[in-house]
Amino acid sequence: MYVEKRKSGESIKYYLVHSYRIKNKVEKIRKYLGNNLSKRELEKKEENTKKIILDLLNKINTKVFFFTLTKKQIEILNKYNNKIEVFHLSEKEWKTFIENFVYNTNAIEGSTISEEEVPNILIKKNLNNAEEIETKGVAEAVEYIRRTKEDLSLNLLLKLHELCFKDSKPFAGKFRNVNVVVKNSAGQILHVGVPKEELKDYLEDFVQWHNENKSNFKPLVLAAILHNQFEHIHPFQDGNGRVGRLLLNFILLKNNYPPINIMLEDRGEYYQTLQEYSKKDNLKPTLKFLIKQYKKTLKEVSTKDKKK
């Protein structure tokens, strides 16, 4: 912000000016401070007007972690939500969804459990290995987000991680105290999780942002932002993908929207959308991707005719 002086006859008028950018266009907010002000009067007026401009900016712009969306940009993103048909799953449909979700979300992370094996594993009492344990654990986590009344919190994230990995990983239900990187099959680094020293601050900001901004976004957009930011943070030593996809559905279910299953066959496109968000602050590829995944989910679980 800066003070602008304009001469008008024998008088000098003072304005406080703030410039901000919307896409490629620069906009200005200009507030009149007064006429022929003394230095002390000018400083006092400037201080009070700064608060007014900042309040106005908060109404115009919404901060999304490390980038900002204008009111118009939020309206455009929220329109994607109209492509999701709101309906509620029957018990039979929920059973199908859970089996499909468990298979796909684990397979994305490299599980060798086949789709056909999942239903039997979910009813077994004695599990044979870590992959079977995690198959059943993820199913328990889905049931948890389906029924819980709690809101987003750090304890919820820990609970989901614990449910998924309580008998397969020694760090189940604990945030990491090491630095992590995500590599592809060729060993190239795709993503670096936030430094372990900053993890606590990032996570607290994550929950606070949700509490302060959840009313600005439609459920699909809110779920996409939180899922992508969670994956950007990468708060666990392992298991971030599965907890992140559970979080996506937790936000949808919390807002009375149907769950979405991200399919193994679309893993490559899924990773690309995460890269677009993490590197370019671009949320649209994620929203378009989730709408496609939603339509596939509906087709898989539906037991009656619904609009596609």
N, C-alpha and C positions, 0 to 999 in steps of 0.2 A: 504494500500500500504506500501511496505517496500523496503529498499535499500539492495541489495544483493552484496557482495564483492567476487570477484574471483581472486585468485593469479595466475599470469602467468609469470613465471620466477621471475625477480626482480620487476615486475610491478603489480599493483592492478587495475582490471577493475571493474567498478561500473555499476549496473543495477537497474532500478526501476521495481518492480514486483507487479502485482495485481492478486489475485486469485478470481475466481467467480465460482458459481455452475450452471450447466445446468442439471436439474433433479438430478440424483445421481452421476454425474461425475463432478469433479473439473477441471476447465480449468485455464490457466495462461496467462497473457499478460506480456511480459518481454521487456523492452526498455533499450537499451544501453545508459549510461550517459557519460562515458568517462574513461580516463586512468590516474591514479596517480593524482587525483583531490585534490585540497586544500579544506578545510572545506567550505570556501565561494563559491568556484566554484561548489562544490557538491550541496550545498543548492540551488543555482541559477538554476542549471541543473534539480534538482529534482522538483522545483516549475514549471518550464516550461513543463517538461515531464508529470507531473500530469494532466495538462490541455489536453495534447494530448491523454492520456489514457482515461480520462473522456469522451472526444468527441468520441473516438472509442467505448466505452461502450454504449453510447447513440445510436450508429448505430447498435450495436449488440443486445441490450436489449431495450424493450419498457416497461416503467412502467405503470401498469394498477392499478391506485389508490394505493393499499397496497400490490401488488405483481408484479412480473416482468415476461414478456414473452420474450423468445429469438426469433430471426428472424425465426428459424425453427419452433418453436411452433406456431407463428403467421401464417406461411404458412399452417400448418396442420389445424388450426382453419378455415382459409379462404377457405379451400377446401369444407367445409360444405355448403358454399354459392352456389356451383355448383348444389346442389339438389333443388334449388328454380328456378322455371320457371318464367322468367320475362314476364309479360303480363299486359295489361291495362284493367280495368273494364269498361264495358259499363254503361250507366246511369241506366239501369234496374238492372245490377249486383251490382252497388253501393247501390241502394235502398235495395236490399236483404241483402247485407253485413251490412249496417248500422242497419237494424232491428235485424239481428242476433247478431251483436256485442253488441248493447245496451242491449238486453236481457241477454246474457251470462255474460258480464262484471259486470252488476248490480246484477245478481243472484249469482255470485261468492261471492259477499259481503253481501248476505243475503236478497236481494229484493224478495218480494213475487209476483211481477208482472209476469204473465205467458207469454210465448212466443207468444201466440195467441192474447194477449191484446196489445202488443207493437205497431203494425201498427196503431191501432185506437188512442192510446194515442199520437202518434207523429203528428196527424192531429187535435187533440182537441185544442180548444182555452181556455177552462176553466178546469184547472187541480184540482183534488180533494185532493191530499195529497202529502207528501214529496217524496214518491216513484214515483209517476207520474211525479212530477217536475224533479226529477233526471233522469228519463227515457228520457224526452225531452231534458234535459240539456246535457246529454252525446251525444245524437244525434247531437246537435248543435256543440259540441266540435269536433266530427268526421268531420263534414262539414268544420270546421275551419282549422284543420290540412290538410284537403284535398286541400284547396284553398290558404292557406297563403304562402307568399313568404319569410317570415322571417326565420332566423336561430335559432338554439337552444340558449336560454337565460333564465335568471331567470324570466324575464317578461313573456316569453312564458309559463313557468310552472304555474305562477300565473294566467295567462289568462285561461288556460285549467281548473284549479281548480275552477275559478270563473264561467266559463260557465257551469260546471257540477252541481254546488251547490249554485248558486247565490240566489235562493229563498227558499233553504231548510236548509242551515247551516249558522249560524251567523258569522263564520270565513271563509266564502268562499273567495277565492282569497288572503289569507294571510298565510304566513309561520307560523308554530307553535311557541309559546313561552312557551310551557310545554314539559315535557319529555313524551315519549310514549312507550308502549310495545305492542307486538302482542301475543295474547293467543289463544290456541285452545279451542274446546268446553269443554274440561275437566279442563280448567283454567291453563294449563301449559303454561309457557312463551316460545314462539317459537323464538321471535326476540325482541331486544331492539333497538329502533331508536337511532341515535347519540345524545349525550347530547345537550340540547337546547343551551348551551353556545358556542358550537362548530359548530352549524348548519350553520351559515353564512360562515365560512371558508370552510366547506365541500361543500357547494353549489357553491361557487366561484371556488373551485378546480374542481368541476364536469364540469362546463362550460368550464373552461380553458383547462382541459384534452381533451374534445371533439374538441376544436379548434386546438389543437396542434397535435392530434393523429388520427383524422378522416380519413386521407389519408392512414394510415397504414392498415386499416381493410376493408374488404368487407362489404356491407350494412347489411347483416344478422348478422354478428359478431358484428359490431358496435352497432346495435340496441339492441342485447342481452346484451352486456356489460353495456350500458347506462341504459337499463331497470332494470337490476339486481342491479346496483349501486344505482339507484334512490330508489329502494325498500329497500336497505340496509340503506340508509340515513333516509328514512321515514320523509320527510320534513313537512308534513301537520298533523294537529291534527287528521284528518280523511279523507278518500278519496284517500289515496296513491295508492291503487291497481288500481283504475280506471284511475287516471292520469298517472300512470306508464305504463299501457297498451296502453293508447293514445300516450305516448311518444315513445313507441316501434314502433308504426305505423307511427308516425311523421318522425322518422329517416328513415324508409323504404320508405315512400312516397317521402321524400326529395331527396332520391337517385334513384327515378324512379323505385322502387320495389313495388310489390303488397302488400296490407295490410294482416294482420294475425288476425284471431279471436281465442282467447283462450276459449275453451269450458267449460261450467260448469261441464260436466261429467268427465272432466280430471283435476279438481281442485286439487285433492290430489297429482297427479304427478307434477303439476305446482308448488305447494308449496315445494315439495321435491327438485326441481331444484333450487329454490331460496335458500334453506338451503345449498345445495352443494356449491353454489357460496359464500354465506355469511360466511360459516364456513371453507370451504376447498379451496376457490379460484378456484373452478372447473367449467369451463364454458361449457364443452362438454355436460352434461345432458340438459342444457338449449337449446343448438343448436339442439340436436336430438329431443327434445320435440317440438320446434318451427317448425321444418320441418314436423313433424307429424300433427301439428295443421294447417300448411299451406295447406297440402293435403286435410284435412277435410274442410277447408275454401273454397278451390277451388271447391270441390265437391258440397258444399252447394250453392254457388253463381253462378256457371257456367250455362250459357244459351246455350252453344254450346260445341261440343266435344273438349276436350283439353287433353293433356297428363297428366296422374296422377302420 
